[in-house]
Amino acid sequence: METRCHVLHPSCRVRQEAFGLLFYDMQGPRLLFARTGDMLDAGVIARGLPVEQALRARAPSSRAAAERLILHLVEKGFLREQPVC
């Protein structure tokens, strides 16, 4: 079975804010404010590492909430899914 991960879209950026994460698209005026607190590390995502890597040390309940957020970010085009070799 193929494993998948989610990475920041090349035209998007993310930065850490007091409320959580701010995602923005460099190709247009699209912003998304995600109230994640410290659940996800913007540095991991910004370096192009899989979002799942930032979730490994989290409790299962936090991971479930983050997985819902990841799906939302994919729908909005800020993250993209890719196969992992």
mmCIF file as gemmi writes it, N, C-alpha and C atoms, coordinates in Angstrom:
data_model
loop_
_atom_site.group_PDB
_atom_site.id
_atom_site.type_symbol
_atom_site.label_atom_id
_atom_site.label_alt_id
_atom_site.label_comp_id
_atom_site.label_asym_id
_atom_site.label_entity_id
_atom_site.label_seq_id
_atom_site.pdbx_PDB_ins_code
_atom_site.Cartn_x
_atom_site.Cartn_y
_atom_site.Cartn_z
_atom_site.occupancy
_atom_site.B_iso_or_equiv
_atom_site.pdbx_formal_charge
_atom_site.auth_seq_id
_atom_site.auth_asym_id
_atom_site.pdbx_PDB_model_num
ATOM 1 N N . MET Axp A 1 ? 0.838 -1.182 0 1 0 ? 1 A 1
ATOM 2 C CA . MET Axp A 1 ? 0 0 0 1 0 ? 1 A 1
ATOM 3 C C . MET Axp A 1 ? 0.882 1.243 0 1 0 ? 1 A 1
ATOM 4 N N . GLU Axp A 2 ? 0.517 2.228 -0.793 1 0 ? 2 A 1
ATOM 5 C CA . GLU Axp A 2 ? 1.293 3.445 -0.933 1 0 ? 2 A 1
ATOM 6 C C . GLU Axp A 2 ? 0.991 4.41 0.219 1 0 ? 2 A 1
ATOM 7 N N . THR Axp A 3 ? 2.041 4.941 0.822 1 0 ? 3 A 1
ATOM 8 C CA . THR Axp A 3 ? 1.888 5.923 1.887 1 0 ? 3 A 1
ATOM 9 C C . THR Axp A 3 ? 1.887 7.304 1.262 1 0 ? 3 A 1
ATOM 10 N N . ARG Axp A 4 ? 1.092 8.195 1.799 1 0 ? 4 A 1
ATOM 11 C CA . ARG Axp A 4 ? 1.028 9.562 1.284 1 0 ? 4 A 1
ATOM 12 C C . ARG Axp A 4 ? 1.368 10.539 2.398 1 0 ? 4 A 1
ATOM 13 N N . CYS Axp A 5 ? 1.854 11.699 1.986 1 0 ? 5 A 1
ATOM 14 C CA . CYS Axp A 5 ? 2.118 12.759 2.94 1 0 ? 5 A 1
ATOM 15 C C . CYS Axp A 5 ? 1.644 14.076 2.322 1 0 ? 5 A 1
ATOM 16 N N . HIS Axp A 6 ? 1.639 15.102 3.123 1 0 ? 6 A 1
ATOM 17 C CA . HIS Axp A 6 ? 1.158 16.406 2.684 1 0 ? 6 A 1
ATOM 18 C C . HIS Axp A 6 ? 2.25 17.443 2.892 1 0 ? 6 A 1
ATOM 19 N N . VAL Axp A 7 ? 2.494 18.223 1.85 1 0 ? 7 A 1
ATOM 20 C CA . VAL Axp A 7 ? 3.514 19.262 1.904 1 0 ? 7 A 1
ATOM 21 C C . VAL Axp A 7 ? 2.908 20.584 1.431 1 0 ? 7 A 1
ATOM 22 N N . LEU Axp A 8 ? 3.562 21.662 1.787 1 0 ? 8 A 1
ATOM 23 C CA . LEU Axp A 8 ? 3.125 22.993 1.403 1 0 ? 8 A 1
ATOM 24 C C . LEU Axp A 8 ? 3.198 23.147 -0.116 1 0 ? 8 A 1
ATOM 25 N N . HIS Axp A 9 ? 2.162 23.694 -0.699 1 0 ? 9 A 1
ATOM 26 C CA . HIS Axp A 9 ? 2.152 23.955 -2.135 1 0 ? 9 A 1
ATOM 27 C C . HIS Axp A 9 ? 3.286 24.93 -2.45 1 0 ? 9 A 1
ATOM 28 N N . PRO Axp A 10 ? 3.98 24.779 -3.589 1 0 ? 10 A 1
ATOM 29 C CA . PRO Axp A 10 ? 5.134 25.641 -3.901 1 0 ? 10 A 1
ATOM 30 C C . PRO Axp A 10 ? 4.829 27.138 -3.929 1 0 ? 10 A 1
ATOM 31 N N . SER Axp A 11 ? 3.607 27.523 -4.257 1 0 ? 11 A 1
ATOM 32 C CA . SER Axp A 11 ? 3.28 28.95 -4.308 1 0 ? 11 A 1
ATOM 33 C C . SER Axp A 11 ? 2.776 29.488 -2.972 1 0 ? 11 A 1
ATOM 34 N N . CYS Axp A 12 ? 2.74 28.645 -1.96 1 0 ? 12 A 1
ATOM 35 C CA . CYS Axp A 12 ? 2.207 29.049 -0.652 1 0 ? 12 A 1
ATOM 36 C C . CYS Axp A 12 ? 3.303 29.177 0.385 1 0 ? 12 A 1
ATOM 37 N N . ARG Axp A 13 ? 3.02 29.945 1.395 1 0 ? 13 A 1
ATOM 38 C CA . ARG Axp A 13 ? 3.922 30.132 2.534 1 0 ? 13 A 1
ATOM 39 C C . ARG Axp A 13 ? 3.112 29.954 3.804 1 0 ? 13 A 1
ATOM 40 N N . VAL Axp A 14 ? 3.825 29.69 4.887 1 0 ? 14 A 1
ATOM 41 C CA . VAL Axp A 14 ? 3.188 29.558 6.19 1 0 ? 14 A 1
ATOM 42 C C . VAL Axp A 14 ? 4.071 30.25 7.219 1 0 ? 14 A 1
ATOM 43 N N . ARG Axp A 15 ? 3.433 30.861 8.208 1 0 ? 15 A 1
ATOM 44 C CA . ARG Axp A 15 ? 4.229 31.44 9.284 1 0 ? 15 A 1
ATOM 45 C C . ARG Axp A 15 ? 3.491 31.273 10.6 1 0 ? 15 A 1
ATOM 46 N N . GLN Axp A 16 ? 4.278 31.183 11.647 1 0 ? 16 A 1
ATOM 47 C CA . GLN Axp A 16 ? 3.766 31.001 13.002 1 0 ? 16 A 1
ATOM 48 C C . GLN Axp A 16 ? 3.241 32.334 13.511 1 0 ? 16 A 1
ATOM 49 N N . GLU Axp A 17 ? 2.067 32.315 14.101 1 0 ? 17 A 1
ATOM 50 C CA . GLU Axp A 17 ? 1.459 33.484 14.723 1 0 ? 17 A 1
ATOM 51 C C . GLU Axp A 17 ? 1.035 33.095 16.134 1 0 ? 17 A 1
ATOM 52 N N . ALA Axp A 18 ? 0.621 34.062 16.921 1 0 ? 18 A 1
ATOM 53 C CA . ALA Axp A 18 ? 0.213 33.785 18.302 1 0 ? 18 A 1
ATOM 54 C C . ALA Axp A 18 ? -0.978 32.816 18.364 1 0 ? 18 A 1
ATOM 55 N N . PHE Axp A 19 ? -1.889 32.886 17.405 1 0 ? 19 A 1
ATOM 56 C CA . PHE Axp A 19 ? -3.082 32.041 17.388 1 0 ? 19 A 1
ATOM 57 C C . PHE Axp A 19 ? -2.812 30.665 16.792 1 0 ? 19 A 1
ATOM 58 N N . GLY Axp A 20 ? -1.73 30.526 16.05 1 0 ? 20 A 1
ATOM 59 C CA . GLY Axp A 20 ? -1.445 29.276 15.35 1 0 ? 20 A 1
ATOM 60 C C . GLY Axp A 20 ? -0.678 29.54 14.081 1 0 ? 20 A 1
ATOM 61 N N . LEU Axp A 21 ? -1.259 29.177 12.93 1 0 ? 21 A 1
ATOM 62 C CA . LEU Axp A 21 ? -0.569 29.302 11.652 1 0 ? 21 A 1
ATOM 63 C C . LEU Axp A 21 ? -1.333 30.202 10.692 1 0 ? 21 A 1
ATOM 64 N N . LEU Axp A 22 ? -0.581 30.964 9.928 1 0 ? 22 A 1
ATOM 65 C CA . LEU Axp A 22 ? -1.136 31.782 8.856 1 0 ? 22 A 1
ATOM 66 C C . LEU Axp A 22 ? -0.599 31.22 7.546 1 0 ? 22 A 1
ATOM 67 N N . PHE Axp A 23 ? -1.503 30.771 6.679 1 0 ? 23 A 1
ATOM 68 C CA . PHE Axp A 23 ? -1.14 30.281 5.359 1 0 ? 23 A 1
ATOM 69 C C . PHE Axp A 23 ? -1.498 31.365 4.348 1 0 ? 23 A 1
ATOM 70 N N . TYR Axp A 24 ? -0.612 31.616 3.393 1 0 ? 24 A 1
ATOM 71 C CA . TYR Axp A 24 ? -0.927 32.585 2.352 1 0 ? 24 A 1
ATOM 72 C C . TYR Axp A 24 ? -0.349 32.136 1.026 1 0 ? 24 A 1
ATOM 73 N N . ASP Axp A 25 ? -1.052 32.511 -0.04 1 0 ? 25 A 1
ATOM 74 C CA . ASP Axp A 25 ? -0.706 32.129 -1.394 1 0 ? 25 A 1
ATOM 75 C C . ASP Axp A 25 ? -0.034 33.31 -2.068 1 0 ? 25 A 1
ATOM 76 N N . MET Axp A 26 ? 1.174 33.122 -2.583 1 0 ? 26 A 1
ATOM 77 C CA . MET Axp A 26 ? 1.938 34.189 -3.22 1 0 ? 26 A 1
ATOM 78 C C . MET Axp A 26 ? 1.378 34.56 -4.592 1 0 ? 26 A 1
ATOM 79 N N . GLN Axp A 27 ? 0.529 33.724 -5.176 1 0 ? 27 A 1
ATOM 80 C CA . GLN Axp A 27 ? -0.029 34.001 -6.501 1 0 ? 27 A 1
ATOM 81 C C . GLN Axp A 27 ? -1.332 34.789 -6.444 1 0 ? 27 A 1
ATOM 82 N N . GLY Axp A 28 ? -1.86 34.991 -5.294 1 0 ? 28 A 1
ATOM 83 C CA . GLY Axp A 28 ? -3.124 35.708 -5.181 1 0 ? 28 A 1
ATOM 84 C C . GLY Axp A 28 ? -3.396 36.084 -3.744 1 0 ? 28 A 1
ATOM 85 N N . PRO Axp A 29 ? -4.378 36.905 -3.533 1 0 ? 29 A 1
ATOM 86 C CA . PRO Axp A 29 ? -4.663 37.368 -2.174 1 0 ? 29 A 1
ATOM 87 C C . PRO Axp A 29 ? -5.469 36.366 -1.358 1 0 ? 29 A 1
ATOM 88 N N . ARG Axp A 30 ? -4.907 35.174 -1.178 1 0 ? 30 A 1
ATOM 89 C CA . ARG Axp A 30 ? -5.612 34.162 -0.389 1 0 ? 30 A 1
ATOM 90 C C . ARG Axp A 30 ? -4.885 33.949 0.928 1 0 ? 30 A 1
ATOM 91 N N . LEU Axp A 31 ? -5.631 34.06 2.017 1 0 ? 31 A 1
ATOM 92 C CA . LEU Axp A 31 ? -5.098 33.83 3.359 1 0 ? 31 A 1
ATOM 93 C C . LEU Axp A 31 ? -5.968 32.812 4.068 1 0 ? 31 A 1
ATOM 94 N N . LEU Axp A 32 ? -5.363 32.057 4.956 1 0 ? 32 A 1
ATOM 95 C CA . LEU Axp A 32 ? -6.115 31.146 5.802 1 0 ? 32 A 1
ATOM 96 C C . LEU Axp A 32 ? -5.496 31.199 7.184 1 0 ? 32 A 1
ATOM 97 N N . PHE Axp A 33 ? -6.315 31.553 8.165 1 0 ? 33 A 1
ATOM 98 C CA . PHE Axp A 33 ? -5.888 31.605 9.559 1 0 ? 33 A 1
ATOM 99 C C . PHE Axp A 33 ? -6.3 30.297 10.22 1 0 ? 33 A 1
ATOM 100 N N . ALA Axp A 34 ? -5.339 29.538 10.726 1 0 ? 34 A 1
ATOM 101 C CA . ALA Axp A 34 ? -5.616 28.25 11.368 1 0 ? 34 A 1
ATOM 102 C C . ALA Axp A 34 ? -5.293 28.348 12.854 1 0 ? 34 A 1
ATOM 103 N N . ARG Axp A 35 ? -6.319 28.251 13.683 1 0 ? 35 A 1
ATOM 104 C CA . ARG Axp A 35 ? -6.13 28.319 15.138 1 0 ? 35 A 1
ATOM 105 C C . ARG Axp A 35 ? -5.605 26.971 15.641 1 0 ? 35 A 1
ATOM 106 N N . THR Axp A 36 ? -4.324 26.764 15.438 1 0 ? 36 A 1
ATOM 107 C CA . THR Axp A 36 ? -3.699 25.494 15.799 1 0 ? 36 A 1
ATOM 108 C C . THR Axp A 36 ? -2.933 25.564 17.109 1 0 ? 36 A 1
ATOM 109 N N . GLY Axp A 37 ? -2.753 26.758 17.656 1 0 ? 37 A 1
ATOM 110 C CA . GLY Axp A 37 ? -1.908 26.884 18.839 1 0 ? 37 A 1
ATOM 111 C C . GLY Axp A 37 ? -0.519 26.372 18.495 1 0 ? 37 A 1
ATOM 112 N N . ASP Axp A 38 ? -0.014 25.471 19.312 1 0 ? 38 A 1
ATOM 113 C CA . ASP Axp A 38 ? 1.307 24.895 19.025 1 0 ? 38 A 1
ATOM 114 C C . ASP Axp A 38 ? 1.208 23.472 18.456 1 0 ? 38 A 1
ATOM 115 N N . MET Axp A 39 ? 0.04 23.11 17.934 1 0 ? 39 A 1
ATOM 116 C CA . MET Axp A 39 ? -0.177 21.76 17.412 1 0 ? 39 A 1
ATOM 117 C C . MET Axp A 39 ? 0.728 21.45 16.223 1 0 ? 39 A 1
ATOM 118 N N . LEU Axp A 40 ? 0.924 22.42 15.329 1 0 ? 40 A 1
ATOM 119 C CA . LEU Axp A 40 ? 1.763 22.222 14.146 1 0 ? 40 A 1
ATOM 120 C C . LEU Axp A 40 ? 2.893 23.237 14.143 1 0 ? 40 A 1
ATOM 121 N N . ASP Axp A 41 ? 4.042 22.823 13.685 1 0 ? 41 A 1
ATOM 122 C CA . ASP Axp A 41 ? 5.221 23.679 13.624 1 0 ? 41 A 1
ATOM 123 C C . ASP Axp A 41 ? 5.365 24.247 12.213 1 0 ? 41 A 1
ATOM 124 N N . ALA Axp A 42 ? 5.247 25.563 12.098 1 0 ? 42 A 1
ATOM 125 C CA . ALA Axp A 42 ? 5.365 26.213 10.789 1 0 ? 42 A 1
ATOM 126 C C . ALA Axp A 42 ? 6.728 25.959 10.162 1 0 ? 42 A 1
ATOM 127 N N . GLY Axp A 43 ? 7.769 25.858 10.968 1 0 ? 43 A 1
ATOM 128 C CA . GLY Axp A 43 ? 9.109 25.628 10.441 1 0 ? 43 A 1
ATOM 129 C C . GLY Axp A 43 ? 9.233 24.309 9.71 1 0 ? 43 A 1
ATOM 130 N N . VAL Axp A 44 ? 8.626 23.276 10.243 1 0 ? 44 A 1
ATOM 131 C CA . VAL Axp A 44 ? 8.67 21.957 9.594 1 0 ? 44 A 1
ATOM 132 C C . VAL Axp A 44 ? 7.958 22.031 8.254 1 0 ? 44 A 1
ATOM 133 N N . ILE Axp A 45 ? 6.791 22.647 8.243 1 0 ? 45 A 1
ATOM 134 C CA . ILE Axp A 45 ? 6 22.748 7.017 1 0 ? 45 A 1
ATOM 135 C C . ILE Axp A 45 ? 6.719 23.631 5.992 1 0 ? 45 A 1
ATOM 136 N N . ALA Axp A 46 ? 7.254 24.76 6.434 1 0 ? 46 A 1
ATOM 137 C CA . ALA Axp A 46 ? 7.922 25.699 5.527 1 0 ? 46 A 1
ATOM 138 C C . ALA Axp A 46 ? 9.173 25.097 4.891 1 0 ? 46 A 1
ATOM 139 N N . ARG Axp A 47 ? 9.857 24.198 5.592 1 0 ? 47 A 1
ATOM 140 C CA . ARG Axp A 47 ? 11.06 23.569 5.037 1 0 ? 47 A 1
ATOM 141 C C . ARG Axp A 47 ? 10.733 22.475 4.029 1 0 ? 47 A 1
ATOM 142 N N . GLY Axp A 48 ? 9.449 22.23 3.799 1 0 ? 48 A 1
ATOM 143 C CA . GLY Axp A 48 ? 9.061 21.241 2.805 1 0 ? 48 A 1
ATOM 144 C C . GLY Axp A 48 ? 8.965 19.836 3.346 1 0 ? 48 A 1
ATOM 145 N N . LEU Axp A 49 ? 9.065 19.683 4.655 1 0 ? 49 A 1
ATOM 146 C CA . LEU Axp A 49 ? 8.931 18.36 5.251 1 0 ? 49 A 1
ATOM 147 C C . LEU Axp A 49 ? 7.454 18.007 5.358 1 0 ? 49 A 1
ATOM 148 N N . PRO Axp A 50 ? 7.116 16.734 5.335 1 0 ? 50 A 1
ATOM 149 C CA . PRO Axp A 50 ? 5.715 16.343 5.437 1 0 ? 50 A 1
ATOM 150 C C . PRO Axp A 50 ? 5.076 16.853 6.725 1 0 ? 50 A 1
ATOM 151 N N . VAL Axp A 51 ? 3.847 17.324 6.615 1 0 ? 51 A 1
ATOM 152 C CA . VAL Axp A 51 ? 3.098 17.803 7.776 1 0 ? 51 A 1
ATOM 153 C C . VAL Axp A 51 ? 3.016 16.699 8.828 1 0 ? 51 A 1
ATOM 154 N N . GLU Axp A 52 ? 2.889 15.463 8.377 1 0 ? 52 A 1
ATOM 155 C CA . GLU Axp A 52 ? 2.771 14.336 9.302 1 0 ? 52 A 1
ATOM 156 C C . GLU Axp A 52 ? 3.972 14.232 10.232 1 0 ? 52 A 1
ATOM 157 N N . GLN Axp A 53 ? 5.125 14.694 9.767 1 0 ? 53 A 1
ATOM 158 C CA . GLN Axp A 53 ? 6.326 14.651 10.607 1 0 ? 53 A 1
ATOM 159 C C . GLN Axp A 53 ? 6.147 15.545 11.838 1 0 ? 53 A 1
ATOM 160 N N . ALA Axp A 54 ? 5.433 16.651 11.682 1 0 ? 54 A 1
ATOM 161 C CA . ALA Axp A 54 ? 5.203 17.567 12.801 1 0 ? 54 A 1
ATOM 162 C C . ALA Axp A 54 ? 4.208 16.999 13.801 1 0 ? 54 A 1
ATOM 163 N N . LEU Axp A 55 ? 3.493 15.95 13.434 1 0 ? 55 A 1
ATOM 164 C CA . LEU Axp A 55 ? 2.441 15.399 14.297 1 0 ? 55 A 1
ATOM 165 C C . LEU Axp A 55 ? 2.868 14.149 15.057 1 0 ? 55 A 1
ATOM 166 N N . ARG Axp A 56 ? 4.032 13.626 14.775 1 0 ? 56 A 1
ATOM 167 C CA . ARG Axp A 56 ? 4.432 12.338 15.357 1 0 ? 56 A 1
ATOM 168 C C . ARG Axp A 56 ? 4.39 12.303 16.875 1 0 ? 56 A 1
ATOM 169 N N . ALA Axp A 57 ? 4.772 13.371 17.532 1 0 ? 57 A 1
ATOM 170 C CA . ALA Axp A 57 ? 4.855 13.375 18.995 1 0 ? 57 A 1
ATOM 171 C C . ALA Axp A 57 ? 3.546 13.793 19.659 1 0 ? 57 A 1
ATOM 172 N N . ARG Axp A 58 ? 2.513 14.037 18.906 1 0 ? 58 A 1
ATOM 173 C CA . ARG Axp A 58 ? 1.243 14.52 19.455 1 0 ? 58 A 1
ATOM 174 C C . ARG Axp A 58 ? 0.355 13.374 19.914 1 0 ? 58 A 1
ATOM 175 N N . ALA Axp A 59 ? -0.533 13.705 20.837 1 0 ? 59 A 1
ATOM 176 C CA . ALA Axp A 59 ? -1.523 12.742 21.323 1 0 ? 59 A 1
ATOM 177 C C . ALA Axp A 59 ? -2.503 12.412 20.197 1 0 ? 59 A 1
ATOM 178 N N . PRO Axp A 60 ? -3.118 11.23 20.249 1 0 ? 60 A 1
ATOM 179 C CA . PRO Axp A 60 ? -4.058 10.843 19.185 1 0 ? 60 A 1
ATOM 180 C C . PRO Axp A 60 ? -5.185 11.853 18.963 1 0 ? 60 A 1
ATOM 181 N N . SER Axp A 61 ? -5.7 12.467 20.018 1 0 ? 61 A 1
ATOM 182 C CA . SER Axp A 61 ? -6.777 13.442 19.851 1 0 ? 61 A 1
ATOM 183 C C . SER Axp A 61 ? -6.29 14.675 19.091 1 0 ? 61 A 1
ATOM 184 N N . SER Axp A 62 ? -5.068 15.107 19.351 1 0 ? 62 A 1
ATOM 185 C CA . SER Axp A 62 ? -4.494 16.244 18.614 1 0 ? 62 A 1
ATOM 186 C C . SER Axp A 62 ? -4.243 15.883 17.167 1 0 ? 62 A 1
ATOM 187 N N . ARG Axp A 63 ? -3.806 14.652 16.94 1 0 ? 63 A 1
ATOM 188 C CA . ARG Axp A 63 ? -3.552 14.22 15.562 1 0 ? 63 A 1
ATOM 189 C C . ARG Axp A 63 ? -4.849 14.173 14.763 1 0 ? 63 A 1
ATOM 190 N N . ALA Axp A 64 ? -5.935 13.747 15.393 1 0 ? 64 A 1
ATOM 191 C CA . ALA Axp A 64 ? -7.225 13.684 14.689 1 0 ? 64 A 1
ATOM 192 C C . ALA Axp A 64 ? -7.668 15.082 14.268 1 0 ? 64 A 1
ATOM 193 N N . ALA Axp A 65 ? -7.527 16.057 15.154 1 0 ? 65 A 1
ATOM 194 C CA . ALA Axp A 65 ? -7.887 17.437 14.816 1 0 ? 65 A 1
ATOM 195 C C . ALA Axp A 65 ? -6.984 17.968 13.709 1 0 ? 65 A 1
ATOM 196 N N . ALA Axp A 66 ? -5.702 17.654 13.777 1 0 ? 66 A 1
ATOM 197 C CA . ALA Axp A 66 ? -4.752 18.11 12.765 1 0 ? 66 A 1
ATOM 198 C C . ALA Axp A 66 ? -5.047 17.461 11.417 1 0 ? 66 A 1
ATOM 199 N N . GLU Axp A 67 ? -5.447 16.206 11.409 1 0 ? 67 A 1
ATOM 200 C CA . GLU Axp A 67 ? -5.767 15.522 10.16 1 0 ? 67 A 1
ATOM 201 C C . GLU Axp A 67 ? -6.967 16.169 9.478 1 0 ? 67 A 1
ATOM 202 N N . ARG Axp A 68 ? -7.95 16.611 10.266 1 0 ? 68 A 1
ATOM 203 C CA . ARG Axp A 68 ? -9.085 17.34 9.687 1 0 ? 68 A 1
ATOM 204 C C . ARG Axp A 68 ? -8.613 18.66 9.076 1 0 ? 68 A 1
ATOM 205 N N . LEU Axp A 69 ? -7.718 19.346 9.772 1 0 ? 69 A 1
ATOM 206 C CA . LEU Axp A 69 ? -7.169 20.596 9.251 1 0 ? 69 A 1
ATOM 207 C C . LEU Axp A 69 ? -6.387 20.355 7.958 1 0 ? 69 A 1
ATOM 208 N N . ILE Axp A 70 ? -5.606 19.292 7.918 1 0 ? 70 A 1
ATOM 209 C CA . ILE Axp A 70 ? -4.825 18.965 6.726 1 0 ? 70 A 1
ATOM 210 C C . ILE Axp A 70 ? -5.749 18.773 5.526 1 0 ? 70 A 1
ATOM 211 N N . LEU Axp A 71 ? -6.826 18.036 5.704 1 0 ? 71 A 1
ATOM 212 C CA . LEU Axp A 71 ? -7.775 17.823 4.603 1 0 ? 71 A 1
ATOM 213 C C . LEU Axp A 71 ? -8.363 19.148 4.131 1 0 ? 71 A 1
ATOM 214 N N . HIS Axp A 72 ? -8.662 20.037 5.067 1 0 ? 72 A 1
ATOM 215 C CA . HIS Axp A 72 ? -9.198 21.356 4.724 1 0 ? 72 A 1
ATOM 216 C C . HIS Axp A 72 ? -8.159 22.167 3.933 1 0 ? 72 A 1
ATOM 217 N N . LEU Axp A 73 ? -6.902 22.105 4.363 1 0 ? 73 A 1
ATOM 218 C CA . LEU Axp A 73 ? -5.835 22.832 3.668 1 0 ? 73 A 1
ATOM 219 C C . LEU Axp A 73 ? -5.602 22.283 2.262 1 0 ? 73 A 1
ATOM 220 N N . VAL Axp A 74 ? -5.775 20.988 2.085 1 0 ? 74 A 1
ATOM 221 C CA . VAL Axp A 74 ? -5.662 20.384 0.754 1 0 ? 74 A 1
ATOM 222 C C . VAL Axp A 74 ? -6.803 20.892 -0.129 1 0 ? 74 A 1
ATOM 223 N N . GLU Axp A 75 ? -8.024 20.902 0.413 1 0 ? 75 A 1
ATOM 224 C CA . GLU Axp A 75 ? -9.18 21.398 -0.34 1 0 ? 75 A 1
ATOM 225 C C . GLU Axp A 75 ? -8.979 22.843 -0.788 1 0 ? 75 A 1
ATOM 226 N N . LYS Axp A 76 ? -8.386 23.654 0.064 1 0 ? 76 A 1
ATOM 227 C CA . LYS Axp A 76 ? -8.179 25.074 -0.233 1 0 ? 76 A 1
ATOM 228 C C . LYS Axp A 76 ? -6.944 25.317 -1.104 1 0 ? 76 A 1
ATOM 229 N N . GLY Axp A 77 ? -6.111 24.303 -1.295 1 0 ? 77 A 1
ATOM 230 C CA . GLY Axp A 77 ? -4.958 24.418 -2.167 1 0 ? 77 A 1
ATOM 231 C C . GLY Axp A 77 ? -3.668 24.865 -1.49 1 0 ? 77 A 1
ATOM 232 N N . PHE Axp A 78 ? -3.639 24.957 -0.173 1 0 ? 78 A 1
ATOM 233 C CA . PHE Axp A 78 ? -2.43 25.37 0.534 1 0 ? 78 A 1
ATOM 234 C C . PHE Axp A 78 ? -1.455 24.209 0.73 1 0 ? 78 A 1
ATOM 235 N N . LEU Axp A 79 ? -1.988 23.012 0.831 1 0 ? 79 A 1
ATOM 236 C CA . LEU Axp A 79 ? -1.154 21.805 0.922 1 0 ? 79 A 1
ATOM 237 C C . LEU Axp A 79 ? -1.484 20.922 -0.264 1 0 ? 79 A 1
ATOM 238 N N . ARG Axp A 80 ? -0.53 20.058 -0.593 1 0 ? 80 A 1
ATOM 239 C CA . ARG Axp A 80 ? -0.809 19.072 -1.636 1 0 ? 80 A 1
ATOM 240 C C . ARG Axp A 80 ? -0.342 17.704 -1.145 1 0 ? 80 A 1
ATOM 241 N N . GLU Axp A 81 ? -1.037 16.706 -1.65 1 0 ? 81 A 1
ATOM 242 C CA . GLU Axp A 81 ? -0.733 15.338 -1.283 1 0 ? 81 A 1
ATOM 243 C C . GLU Axp A 81 ? 0.287 14.788 -2.267 1 0 ? 81 A 1
ATOM 244 N N . GLN Axp A 82 ? 1.232 14.026 -1.745 1 0 ? 82 A 1
ATOM 245 C CA . GLN Axp A 82 ? 2.204 13.388 -2.625 1 0 ? 82 A 1
ATOM 246 C C . GLN Axp A 82 ? 2.567 12.025 -2.085 1 0 ? 82 A 1
ATOM 247 N N . PRO Axp A 83 ? 2.895 11.1 -2.988 1 0 ? 83 A 1
ATOM 248 C CA . PRO Axp A 83 ? 3.306 9.767 -2.544 1 0 ? 83 A 1
ATOM 249 C C . PRO Axp A 83 ? 4.683 9.833 -1.899 1 0 ? 83 A 1
ATOM 250 N N . VAL Axp A 84 ? 4.889 8.972 -0.923 1 0 ? 84 A 1
ATOM 251 C CA . VAL Axp A 84 ? 6.18 8.863 -0.258 1 0 ? 84 A 1
ATOM 252 C C . VAL Axp A 84 ? 6.839 7.579 -0.712 1 0 ? 84 A 1
ATOM 253 N N . CYS Axp A 85 ? 8.067 7.653 -1.148 1 0 ? 85 A 1
ATOM 254 C CA . CYS Axp A 85 ? 8.794 6.476 -1.619 1 0 ? 85 A 1
ATOM 255 C C . CYS Axp A 85 ? 9.358 5.689 -0.462 1 0 ? 85 A 1
